[in-house]
């Protein structure tokens, strides 16, 4: 089996279970606007393309732009205050990251979550475990555009051949393909395993420790 020297992880649904906090903030914002709530399963299906897209999918179809903007603003305010109420690392993730660091594997994050959110959650849950952590930033297109992966590779001094992208969604698979790097999925995230294989995963891990086998 091929071995890699660099790991780039998605965040939501891959390293952290953020769905309940995202759902709580979406439903708060919808309620403020008098709009119907969304279920946790709805929110899980909507996550993956950034928070603006999350809110666009959560509001009813044909919602006026001014209403959407108000909902989005309320979501941002609520989520900023409640970003880590129920958010937790998936089982085995912290141990995996520590072992990768011990082996000298370069580790980075490339997420469609907004940059401040990525930084806050990394500081809380993964202090000192990442070479770089990139999220959605002004001037940088969201995944599946590969730019964020290239940023992460540059920060680590990585090349495509030795880099593995790890995620839980079709967006991650497409991002890896666009970046020209291999893709491995995780089964505990926000999409069915079949979706990961359909989008280029050469394997899907059921436990975090399985990913250790992929690195030198």
C-alpha positions in Angstrom: 0.0 0.0 0.0 1.2 3.5 -0.9 2.4 5.6 2.1 2.1 9.4 2.5 4.1 12.0 4.2 1.5 14.8 4.4 -2.2 14.8 5.5 -4.7 17.4 4.7 -8.0 17.1 6.5 -11.5 18.5 6.1 -12.9 19.8 9.4 -16.7 19.5 9.8 -17.7 15.9 9.6 -14.2 14.6 9.4 -12.3 15.8 12.5 -15.2 17.5 14.4 -18.9 16.7 14.9 -20.2 20.3 14.5 -23.7 19.5 13.2 -25.6 20.1 16.4 -24.1 23.5 17.0 -24.7 24.5 13.4 -28.3 23.3 13.5 -29.0 25.2 16.7 -27.7 28.4 15.2 -29.6 27.9 11.9 -32.8 27.2 13.8 -32.3 30.2 16.0 -31.9 32.5 13.0 -34.9 31.0 11.2 -37.0 31.4 14.3 -36.0 35.1 14.6 -37.4 35.6 11.0 -40.5 33.6 11.6 -39.4 30.8 9.3 -39.8 27.1 9.8 -37.1 25.2 11.6 -34.9 22.6 10.0 -34.1 19.2 11.3 -30.6 18.0 12.3 -30.6 15.7 9.3 -31.5 18.6 7.0 -28.5 20.6 8.3 -26.1 17.6 7.9 -27.2 17.4 4.3 -26.6 21.1 3.8 -23.1 21.3 5.3 -20.1 21.2 3.1 -20.1 24.3 0.9 -19.7 27.1 3.4 -22.0 28.9 5.8 -23.6 31.1 3.3 -24.7 28.1 1.2 -25.8 26.4 4.4 -28.2 29.3 5.2 -29.4 29.6 1.6 -30.4 25.9 1.7 -32.0 26.3 5.1 -34.4 29.2 4.2 -37.5 28.4 2.2 -37.2 28.6 -1.6 -37.8 32.1 -3.0 -37.0 33.8 0.3 -36.4 37.5 -0.4 -32.7 38.5 -0.4 -33.3 41.0 2.5 -34.8 38.2 4.6 -31.9 35.9 3.8 -29.4 38.5 4.8 -31.1 39.0 8.1 -31.2 35.2 8.7 -27.6 34.9 7.8 -26.6 37.8 10.1 -28.5 36.3 13.0 -26.9 32.9 12.3 -23.4 34.4 12.3 -24.0 36.2 15.6 -25.5 33.1 17.3 -22.9 30.7 16.0 -20.0 33.0 17.0 -21.3 32.8 20.6 -22.2 29.1 20.5 -19.6 27.5 18.2 -18.5 24.9 20.8 -21.5 24.0 22.9 -22.0 20.4 21.6 -19.1 20.2 19.1 -16.7 17.3 19.8 -13.9 15.5 18.0 -14.8 12.2 16.6 -13.6 9.1 18.4 -9.9 8.5 18.0 -9.2 11.8 16.1 -7.0 13.5 18.7 -5.0 10.3 19.2 -4.5 10.0 15.4 -3.3 13.6 15.1 -0.8 13.1 18.0 0.6 9.9 16.5 0.9 11.6 13.1 2.9 14.4 14.7 5.1 11.9 16.5 5.9 10.3 13.2 6.8 13.7 11.6 3.9 13.6 9.2 2.9 17.1 8.0 -0.7 17.8 8.9 -3.0 20.6 7.8 -6.7 21.5 7.5 -8.5 22.7 4.4 -12.1 23.5 5.2 -15.0 25.5 3.8 -15.8 26.7 7.3 -15.0 30.4 7.7 -11.4 31.1 8.8 -12.2 32.5 12.2 -14.3 29.5 13.0 -11.6 27.1 11.9 -9.0 28.9 14.0 -11.2 29.0 17.1 -12.1 25.3 17.0 -8.5 24.3 16.3 -7.3 26.3 19.3 -9.9 24.6 21.5 -9.6 21.0 20.3 -6.3 20.6 18.5 -3.8 23.1 19.9 -0.3 22.7 18.3 -1.3 19.7 16.2 -1.5 21.4 12.8 1.1 23.0 10.6 -1.6 25.1 9.0 -5.4 25.4 9.2 -7.2 27.1 6.3 -10.8 28.0 6.0 -13.0 30.2 3.8 -11.3 33.5 3.3 -12.0 36.6 1.2 -10.3 36.2 -2.2 -9.9 32.4 -2.0 -12.6 30.3 -3.7 -14.3 27.6 -1.7 -13.8 23.9 -2.3 -14.0 22.0 -4.6 -11.7 24.7 -6.1 -8.2 23.3 -5.2 -6.7 26.6 -4.1 -7.1 25.9 -0.4 -5.3 22.6 -0.8 -2.5 24.2 -2.6 -2.2 26.7 0.3 -2.0 23.9 2.8 0.6 22.0 0.7 2.7 25.2 0.4 2.6 25.7 4.1 3.9 22.2 4.7 6.3 22.1 1.8 4.4 19.1 0.4 4.1 17.7 -3.1 1.1 16.1 -4.7 2.5 12.6 -4.8 3.1 12.4 -1.1 -0.1 14.2 0.0 -3.4 12.6 1.0 -6.6 14.5 1.4 -9.1 13.1 3.9 -12.7 14.1 4.1 -16.3 13.0 4.5 -18.2 14.4 1.5 -18.5 14.6 -2.3 -17.0 18.1 -2.1 -13.8 16.7 -0.5 -13.5 14.1 -3.3 -13.9 16.7 -6.0 -11.4 18.9 -4.2 -8.8 16.2 -4.1 -9.3 15.4 -7.7 -9.0 19.0 -8.7 -5.8 19.3 -6.7 -4.3 16.2 -8.2 -3.9 14.4 -4.8 -5.3 11.1 -3.5 -8.5 11.0 -1.5 -9.5 8.8 1.5 -12.9 9.1 3.1 -14.2 8.6 6.6 -17.5 6.8 7.3 -18.5 8.7 10.4 -19.2 12.0 8.7 -22.1 13.7 6.9 -22.4 11.5 3.8 -23.0 7.8 2.9 -19.9 5.7 2.2 -21.2 5.2 -1.3 -20.9 8.9 -2.0 -17.3 8.9 -1.0 -16.4 6.0 -3.3 -18.4 7.6 -6.1 -16.2 10.7 -5.7 -12.8 9.1 -5.9 -12.1 7.6 -2.4 -9.6 4.7 -2.7 -10.6 3.7 0.8 -13.1 4.7 3.5 -12.0 4.4 7.2 -14.4 3.2 9.8 -12.1 4.1 12.6 -9.6 6.9 13.0 -6.7 4.6 13.7 -7.1 2.9 10.3 -5.8 6.1 8.7 -2.4 5.6 10.5 -1.7 2.8 8.1 -1.6 5.2 5.2 1.4 7.2 6.5 5.1 6.6 6.7 
